[in-house]
Structure formats: C-alpha cells, structure tokens
Amino acid sequence: MPSKALTFYGRFLPSFTRIGYVARGLPLRPPAGSLAGQRWLVTGATGGIGRAVAMRAARHGARVMAVGRDPAKLAVLARASEGIEPAQRDLSRVSENLGLAEECGSIDVLVNNVGVLATAYGTTAEGFETSYATSLLGHFALTEALIDAGKLDRAAIVNVTSGGLYNAPLDTALLNLDRGAYNGFLAYAANKRAQLALADHWAGRIGCAYAMHPGWVATAGVSDALPWMDRWLGPLLRSPDQGADTAIWLASKRPAPRPDRVWFDRAARTAHHYAHTKNAPSGIDDLLAKLQADVARAKDGQ
Ligand SMILES: NC(=O)c1ccc[n+]([C@@H]2O[C@H](COP(=O)([O-])OP(=O)(O)OC[C@H]3O[C@@H](n4cnc5c(N)ncnc54)[C@H](OP(=O)(O)O)[C@@H]3O)[C@@H](O)[C@H]2O)c1
C-alpha cells in the first residue's frame, strides 16, 4: 500500500474501527426510542449500512420505504421485519430517482445512503461515471425533487458520507471524471466531500440535514473495494448496526445542524484534518450548478 494511504489508515484506525465505537461508550447508549408513526426512505437498503438503518428504524416502529435494485434481496429484506416496504430502483439513474420522488408521499426521515467506491471506471446508462451518479447525482436528483414537491417539509435528511472526504476538497473538477482522469479513491473522496456540502445546502432549505460518517464497517462494499481491509482489520471493523448508529441517533434526536461538520459517533466533528481541503477550488454555487446541469442533461436524454 502506498505510504500516503498507510498514513491515512494508520491515523484513523483507533477512531474509525470498533475501538472508537466502544471507547466512546456507544454500546451502552441506545440511539433511538419509538419511531412509531414515522415514514422513512432509505436508499441502498438491501445490504450493509443501509440495510441496518432500515431494519433498525422498522424495528423501532417506522414504516420504511427500502430502496434497492435487486428484487431477490428486496424480497428477503421485506420478510425480515414488519414495516419494510421494498421499492426496486436503480439509483445510479437520475430518471429512477426522479420517479421514486414522484411515487412516494411525505417523508419524516430521508437517508441518502447508497454509495459505491468503484475501483474500475464505468458509466451508467445515462452516461455518467458510475460512482458519481450513484453516490452524489442521484442523491441530488431525489432530494431536490422531494423538497420541491413539499414532501420533506418536516423531515430530517441524513447523508451517509465517509471519512474518505478528508482526502479531497470541494472541487467540481473531480466529479464525473472521465476514463483518462479516473482514480476511484479520488472520485470517492470528492463525491463524499460534495455530500457534506449538500447537507449544508439542504439544512438551509428545510432546516434539518446532516452528513454522517459510519466508521469503517464490515460490508460487501468494503470487501469488494478494499479487500485488504477485511484481511488486516477484519475483527476490528464495525458491524453494520454500529455503522448505522449515528444515522439513527441523528434522525431521532435532531440536534441543531452544524455547517461544515461531519457527524461521527454522535458528535459533530471537523471536516478538515488536512490543510489542502480548507481552501476549496469550488463553492456550493458551483456544485449546485454542476448537479443541476447534469440532472437537466439526464432529462434531455430520456
Ligand atoms: N462500509 C464502510 O466502511 C463505509 C465507510 C464510510 C462510508 N460508507 C458509506 O456508507 C454507505 C453504504 O456503504 P456500505 O459499505 O453499506 O455499502 P454496500 O455494502 O456496498 O451496500 C450498498 C447497498 O446499496 C445498494 N446499491 C448499490 N448500487 C445501487 C444502485 N445503483 N441502485 C440501488 N441500490 C444500489 C447495494 O445493492 P446491491 O447488493 O444490489 O449492490 C447495497 O444494498 C455508502 O455511501 C458508503 O460510501 C461506508
């Protein structure tokens, strides 16, 4: 592993693994009381952290629209708990995110969880780089459409971002990279940084939105993209339930949003561990302009 990556993973290992979760006393503090009467929408809910969020919310009494692309996994999820309403969508497509926004009613909690670290370059049917389309553009299309339709008026939005954002500033030039420029880790970091900026933007629009980091969690996403993490850190990785903890806590406690902060283990933490991310080449207006243009491009292509 290159030395930059070693420094990154070494620096955050005690905090982002199970060690940090236990050291902060979280196993002894339940994240939520009853969620009865609430309606949640969780994206990427058929596996990993999204599945844990959906199951936890449903077990606490919420009705959960659980969105995934694999019908077999959705059927298994629907059988796993009362209150789960499966919805099949390919969330890498803008059109399917817009269709989802139209189909659902008012939401109390929106968890923008779906995300991929794609080590190999690929594009979606709509022509966007896959990780950008799945982890950022789709979130934007879905959430803006829901807000515009008045379906999030009393809602909390939780963006599942990542400590990976510490590696990139907000920079629209790093979004939707082409094949020649593609680096999966950089694309992931840039998408995650942009998710934080969107959380601040949505907090401005509806009053309640957060970006949270789940820690390093044992999921299929990690096994696929970072197999060495499984090998070297396996027993130290958090469980999906532990990764879901702060999302559930935020949605049920709704602390005052904190601009340019990442929620992690139930506290608002710095969004900048390295100096190079502080003076960002792009601002929120640049980001919104790019995302709006790409949503329009996807609509034009239909
Ligand atoms: N795991 C970690 O350590 C970690 C750390 C920091 C941040 N995160 C973030 O947490 C979120 C969840 O990560 P995870 O590790 O739980 O991922 P995961 O194990 O890969 O699960 C992702 C879920 O999203 C679904 N999905 C992927 N692409 C989709 C699409 N186009 N349409 C509909 N559903 C789709 C997957 O379904 P399929 O089975 O059909 O692919 C799966 O159910 C991501 O945003 C990730 O960046 C994770």
The ligand as an SDF file (V2000), in Angstrom:
LIG
                    3D

 48 52  0  0  0  0  0  0  0  0999 V2000
  -18.5720    0.3000    4.8920 N   0  0  0  0  0  0  0  0  0  0  0  0
  -17.7970    1.2930    5.2960 C   0  0  0  0  0  0  0  0  0  0  0  0
  -16.7760    1.1030    5.9760 O   0  0  0  0  0  0  0  0  0  0  0  0
  -18.1510    2.7150    4.9530 C   0  0  0  0  0  0  0  0  0  0  0  0
  -17.3280    3.7260    5.4580 C   0  0  0  0  0  0  0  0  0  0  0  0
  -17.6480    5.0420    5.1620 C   0  0  0  0  0  0  0  0  0  0  0  0
  -18.7700    5.3360    4.4090 C   0  0  0  0  0  0  0  0  0  0  0  0
  -19.5360    4.3170    3.9250 N   0  0  0  0  0  0  0  0  0  0  0  0
  -20.7060    4.7010    3.1130 C   0  0  0  0  0  0  0  0  0  0  0  0
  -21.8480    4.0290    3.5870 O   0  0  0  0  0  0  0  0  0  0  0  0
  -22.7640    3.8050    2.5090 C   0  0  0  0  0  0  0  0  0  0  0  0
  -23.1350    2.3370    2.4830 C   0  0  0  0  0  0  0  0  0  0  0  0
  -21.9460    1.5920    2.3500 O   0  0  0  0  0  0  0  0  0  0  0  0
  -21.8920    0.0100    2.5390 P   0  0  0  0  0  0  0  0  0  0  0  0
  -20.4860   -0.2910    2.9000 O   0  0  0  0  0  0  0  0  0  0  0  0
  -23.0220   -0.4370    3.3750 O   0  0  0  0  0  0  0  0  0  0  0  0
  -22.1290   -0.4340    1.0160 O   0  0  0  0  0  0  0  0  0  0  0  0
  -22.5830   -1.8610    0.4120 P   0  0  0  0  0  0  0  0  0  0  0  0
  -22.2500   -2.9620    1.3300 O   0  0  0  0  0  0  0  0  0  0  0  0
  -21.9800   -1.8950   -0.9510 O   0  0  0  0  0  0  0  0  0  0  0  0
  -24.1430   -1.7130    0.3050 O   0  0  0  0  0  0  0  0  0  0  0  0
  -24.6600   -0.7910   -0.5940 C   0  0  0  0  0  0  0  0  0  0  0  0
  -26.1060   -1.0900   -0.8590 C   0  0  0  0  0  0  0  0  0  0  0  0
  -26.5260   -0.1930   -1.8960 O   0  0  0  0  0  0  0  0  0  0  0  0
  -27.0720   -0.9690   -2.9570 C   0  0  0  0  0  0  0  0  0  0  0  0
  -26.8070   -0.3380   -4.2380 N   0  0  0  0  0  0  0  0  0  0  0  0
  -25.6090   -0.1130   -4.8230 C   0  0  0  0  0  0  0  0  0  0  0  0
  -25.7760    0.4750   -6.0150 N   0  0  0  0  0  0  0  0  0  0  0  0
  -27.1070    0.6260   -6.1790 C   0  0  0  0  0  0  0  0  0  0  0  0
  -27.9080    1.1630   -7.2170 C   0  0  0  0  0  0  0  0  0  0  0  0
  -27.3700    1.6490   -8.3400 N   0  0  0  0  0  0  0  0  0  0  0  0
  -29.2490    1.1690   -7.0640 N   0  0  0  0  0  0  0  0  0  0  0  0
  -29.8200    0.6650   -5.9420 C   0  0  0  0  0  0  0  0  0  0  0  0
  -29.1070    0.1350   -4.9270 N   0  0  0  0  0  0  0  0  0  0  0  0
  -27.7730    0.1130   -5.0520 C   0  0  0  0  0  0  0  0  0  0  0  0
  -26.3820   -2.3080   -2.8740 C   0  0  0  0  0  0  0  0  0  0  0  0
  -27.1640   -3.2660   -3.5430 O   0  0  0  0  0  0  0  0  0  0  0  0
  -26.5330   -4.4500   -4.4360 P   0  0  0  0  0  0  0  0  0  0  0  0
  -26.3340   -5.5770   -3.4880 O   0  0  0  0  0  0  0  0  0  0  0  0
  -27.5660   -4.6820   -5.4610 O   0  0  0  0  0  0  0  0  0  0  0  0
  -25.2260   -3.9370   -4.9940 O   0  0  0  0  0  0  0  0  0  0  0  0
  -26.3330   -2.4970   -1.3640 C   0  0  0  0  0  0  0  0  0  0  0  0
  -27.5680   -2.9410   -0.8760 O   0  0  0  0  0  0  0  0  0  0  0  0
  -22.0420    4.2660    1.2450 C   0  0  0  0  0  0  0  0  0  0  0  0
  -22.4600    5.5600    0.9120 O   0  0  0  0  0  0  0  0  0  0  0  0
  -20.5880    4.2690    1.6580 C   0  0  0  0  0  0  0  0  0  0  0  0
  -19.8060    5.1720    0.9280 O   0  0  0  0  0  0  0  0  0  0  0  0
  -19.2520    3.0160    4.1690 C   0  0  0  0  0  0  0  0  0  0  0  0
  1  2  1  0
  2  3  2  0
  2  4  1  0
  4  5  1  0
  4 48  2  0
  5  6  2  0
  6  7  1  0
  7  8  2  0
  8  9  1  0
  8 48  1  0
  9 10  1  0
  9 46  1  0
 10 11  1  0
 11 12  1  0
 11 44  1  0
 12 13  1  0
 13 14  1  0
 14 15  2  0
 14 16  1  0
 14 17  1  0
 17 18  1  0
 18 19  2  0
 18 20  1  0
 18 21  1  0
 21 22  1  0
 22 23  1  0
 23 24  1  0
 23 42  1  0
 24 25  1  0
 25 26  1  0
 25 36  1  0
 26 27  1  0
 26 35  1  0
 27 28  2  0
 28 29  1  0
 29 30  1  0
 29 35  2  0
 30 31  1  0
 30 32  2  0
 32 33  1  0
 33 34  2  0
 34 35  1  0
 36 37  1  0
 36 42  1  0
 37 38  1  0
 38 39  2  0
 38 40  1  0
 38 41  1  0
 42 43  1  0
 44 45  1  0
 44 46  1  0
 46 47  1  0
M  CHG  2   8   1  16  -1
M  END
$$$$
